[in-house]
Each structure stands twice: as C-alpha cells, then as structure tokens.
Amino acid sequence: MTDISVTWTPNQVRTLVQRLLRWFSQHARNLPWRHTRDPYALWIAEVMLQQTRVNTVIPYWQHWIQTIPDIPTLARTRQDQLRKLWAGLGYYRRLENLHRAAKLILKHHHGRFPDRYEDILALPGIGRYTAGAIASTAFNLPTPVVDGNVARVLSRLTGRPLRAPSAAAWSLATQLVQQAARHKPIPLQPLAPPGRPRSAPLCPPCSALNQSLMELGATVCLPAVPRCHDCPLQTLCTYRHSSQPDPAPTRNHIPTTPRHLRVYLVRHNGRWLLHQRPANQVNAGFWELPATETNHVQPHSGHFFTNLDPWFEPLPDQPGLRLTHHITRHRYLVEARFARLKQPWPGGRWLTPRQIQNRPLTRLTQKILHHLGVLPANPNAPLAPLQPNKKNLCLPRHTA
Ligand code: SF4
C-alpha cells in the first residue's frame, strides 16, 4: 500500500520535474543509445545494462547492433553465434530471454517491438523496471522506473527509506513522470554535434524525466558521498538539510568469504583442453577451461566440478597465475595451474587458439586466456591488464 506520508504536493512535483528536466538537458551523458529511439536498440541496451556497468556495456551494444540490427535477425540467429557476441557480459540467462522474446515478437507482433506497456512487460526477461524504461524511452509513455539509483534519490529527497520494490517509491516516480508528460521534448545539449548546439537531439519528456532520475543517482547522488553541491534538487532535499542519518537503503549483504577455485591449464601440441558447459547448467553452451572448487565449506554453487583429481595433476615446476573473479554474488580466489592429463577427460576438447577464439567463452576463461596471451585483445570487451598486487597476484606469463 502507498505510504500517504511520502506523497508530494502538486507544486513540489512541478518544481522537481522542471529542475530535473533542465538539469538533464545540460548534463546528460553522451551514451550511444541516447542517439536512437529504435525500441529494439533500446531494449538491447536496457537488458545489457541489467547488473552491468555502463562502460562495460557500450562496446558490446555497439557491436551487437551492427551485427544483429533488428528483431527478425535476432530471432533467426543461432544461440552459439549470440553467445559469442555476449561472451564476457555475464548473467547469460538474459541472452536466452532475448532470443525467446524475439521469436515471440515475430510470432505475435509481426516482428515489430510492441508499443503497449502490458505487452512489453509480458516478454521474457522484462520486469517492471525494464518495461517502464523501454516504454518511456522508446514511446514516451508515462511509465515510472525505480531501480537502486532512483530509490536512493527518492529516499534522500523525502527523508524516508524507500527500497526499489516499495509501493511508495513507485508512487512517487509515477507522480514525477506523469507531470513530465505535460512538457515538451527537451534538447540534450551534450549530444549536440561539436560547434552546433542548436542541433542537439530532442528527448521526449517522459524519457528525459526517467533518465534524469537514474542519471542523478548514478552521477551525483552517489551511495557513499552524494555531491549535493552539483545537485539541481539540493534546496528541496530533506536529507541535505537534516542532521538525520542517511535514509538511503543500503545494499543487500554480500557474502565476503571467498571461494577457492583451481583452473587447470592443459596444453598439447599448441592446443588447449576446454569443454562446453552442458545444456542444463548455468552458462549453458559456453566453453571453459577445466575448473574445480577446492573449498566446499559453503553450499556448492553449481558452477564447477567438485573433484577433478582423477584427471589432472598440477605441474610443480610451472607456476600459473592467481586472480580474483566475481560470479554473481560470489568472490572466487582463482589459482590457474599448468597441469598434465592423467587419463582422457570425458567431454574435453583440444582446441587451437583460433578455434578457441571462435567459440563463446565464459568470462573467467576469457580473462585467463587473455592474460596468458592465447587470445588477442577482444575489440568487443577490452580487458584491463591484470596488475600484480596483493589481491590479484600474477605469476610469470606463459604463452601458448
Ligand atoms: S541534494 Fe544531495 S542527497 Fe539530496 S538528492 Fe541531491 S545529491 Fe542526493
């Protein structure tokens, strides 16, 4: 039920919306998907942005849109080809949902992305937030969005702790976007061609309002230390003018106990031993190096084998490398060791570097093989070189 004590007066709503739109017109980040209103392109961007940072998504989105430019192409592209485009982005369930949704759009909407909120929400992999974001950015519908960033801004503005799923947060966001619908489109000045400020692209008001809230949370109303001096809402903000503790919801507890993972680096005549993850597992269809968890104090994640000792023996005279890696909420301390094969490993395939390059790889395998020099730099997902330090200790490099 909506918390009546956190609604705004019409005057407050008008002022908030005016300030947010004016601020966004001047400070919108120049992101590639802000130059289009193609619902398909915006859908791909929204799905890629789920759980993934903007800077990581940009090269993936650009490459995807060049390669898979529309819904019919997506629907008929094979899963293994899609996995190659997605490899390294993680949360691969998103990819399966995109593929299923494209086929449904082809079947039920003649290949055109639906323009009704209810139809968007009915697609696989699309929840209330993503449906609201696509409906407002592509079709200028007054549909609200509330994610962690927006919830933080709303909490601090009202001085009340409002989590993203709360009815009160959605109600406030609805008030704002419905008011925005009365405005004209706004020019996005940072997106104007150099020296031509009058050619700034126009952004429909519902789209601009939703994006302004998300942008404010991502760039100004930061989780640890908000940059209130740069905030267009500072005179209206309860938290800014109170001595109360920060009402913004804190992140869910993330387990800090690391899990230990051993990866076996087995090569023979210039080929490396990998296997493809089976259909019924996480990251199904992706290729990876043999890997096993070596501390099983916590419930097994289902990502890796429990015991590969019968097949692999580390080579004591060949150091490997150590790194940290995150899979969903888990932090893994990874030890990659060169090893010999004691007996044929069921499901294992010997692959040349070129064959490896042409297969979709899990993020961890991609990371290790990049570091070993087996894979060249990936133009889709440039990786920062691993720096030796206490947390991320790299032993001497080896090449294939
Ligand atoms: S004034 Fe500060 S705390 Fe309030 S919304 Fe702006 S950045 Fe956040």
Residues whose N, C-alpha, C, O or C-beta is under 5 A from the ligand:
A	BS01	SF4	V153 R156 L157 V220 C221 P226 R227 C228 C231 L233 Q234 C237 Y239 R240
